[in-house]
Amino acid sequence: MALLRVTSPHAHGPMSTQRVMQNVLLATVPGIIVLTHFFGFGTLVNVLFGSIVALLCESLALLLRKRPLGFYLKDCSALVTAFLLCIALPPYAPWWLITIGIASSILLAKQLYGGLGYNPFNPAMAGYVILLISFPVQMTAWAPPRGMGELPGLLEAIKACFLPASFDGITMATPLDIMRQNTGLLMEDLWQQNPQFGRWGGVGWEWANIAFLAGGAWLLYQRIFTWHAPLAMLASLSLLAALFYDGGSSASGGSPLFHLLSGATMFGAFFIVTDPVTSAVSLRGRLIYGALIGVLIYVIRVRGSYPDAVAFAVLIMNFAAPFIDYYTQPRTYGHNKKPEGK
Amino acid sequence: MAQVSYADLSLNGLWKNNPAIVQLLGLCPLLAVSGSVVNSIGLGLATTMVLIISNTSVSLIRNIVSDAVRLPAFVMIIAAAVTCIELLMQAFAYELFQILGIFLPLITTNCVILGRADGFAAKNSVGPSLYDGLIMGVGFSAVLVLLGGMRELTGTGALFANMDLLFGADAVHWKVVLFEDYQPFLLAILPPGAFLFTGLIIAVKNLIDDRIKKRQDAIKAAPVKGAKRVRVTGTAS
């Protein structure tokens, strides 16, 4: 009789880093499909090209650091970074923009700090912010959604990526931009005068957000992460939006539903905020971490001057995560709540 | 005070104890104005001049000033030197003076200068002090110019722009455009770029130091042919 000759513990978690990362990759698929449906093949080309660049960057860094290539490439973390960054990039981004973004994510934000698990900042968001402050023009050029302009075909999308000079794309302000720049219109009129607004959020955006919500819910069901951080973020964002909605006057920052289904809210909540490396560790800490990200998102969205706020909010809170951890250390079983003598 | 050799001073100032990338002193102006080569050269020259003047003067008065009041005295000397340099720049390179702005008067508080005054010039005679000031200034300027070059090149795709601010009207044509149609990479020119590139320069310097050390260790560790090993019979191959 063949017996397994392994030492205890015999119970082991089936979730390796590789499995977790593969699940995350899988969960982005609905979102990518919806983005592709509404904005054309740009996102798909971004993701494919970005993945190749990410694997090359990761290999280069591993070679320089004299680490085993196969072992670290197989954990798929570079691919996840590439997927997340490329989904966040505007569709039909030129190749150099993607390359610089991925290279900064993988080389600067991740490998320079020691690779996966040692990076204090979310690599995808760090790369995104580096691009956003370096190339504001390219980074704010979002394609118009289906129905508001002609969608380029697959061939044209590839051309836009590799021969950016010959691509003549049209861009349009995103609903978040319009909302921020609105000074005189009531919400109702704003909705009527701008075709970019859909039922709750922007055309295309609302469905992309719902798709990311679905992907995130599946990840939650798979127990890839706990509900604390994403839910806290969505709750605090909605709460602030509800507080300042005032029924839709021209000074309003938009309804809670608009904020939940606009920009990168759901994508950020379930794919960025939940990053186990850069978020707070304890459950209580995650609640605080997520809630503060939600607050920052609302503040930067309404008062800031950038297209969306998720990346900045997440990076700022990445800074604060160790601090939050320090004050939310769970009590170890059998120990008093407060140290003796206090 | 022991005799100091000029070769040691040079090696110290330029490499082993470089104020910018080993002592990490004077980072404020280093990071703030190294956005282009011309700014870097301007600030580097000013800092070097101040270092030479302050080191020489401090060395001259080192036996007269009592220990208790030496720091205020040094700072006064440095401030006077900075004021002179500032007035000179105002006279001969007014536009550059305007670009460098607050960072010229701030040279007074640059730790490199007070550090060298108190750490070296206050203990050594005039000759070595002057030379130390010069070589520390050159070391600082070298890093400043290297950083300025890297940032200007990655930030704008060109090098040596606006050199006429410092070198007169002939220098207008010195600008070298390395990449046509370059998309400005703002990060390199903004403050984060300064931090990134300074970090990279320090990393490369440490890498070179490691290599040198490894090579020296290898030479030391190599067995001499034919030498007897301790407690082993026979000879080492």
Interface residues (C-beta under 8 A of the other chain):
Chain A: W96 I100 L108 I130 I133 S134 F135 P136 Q138
Chain B: Q183 F185 L186 L187 A188 L190 P192 L196
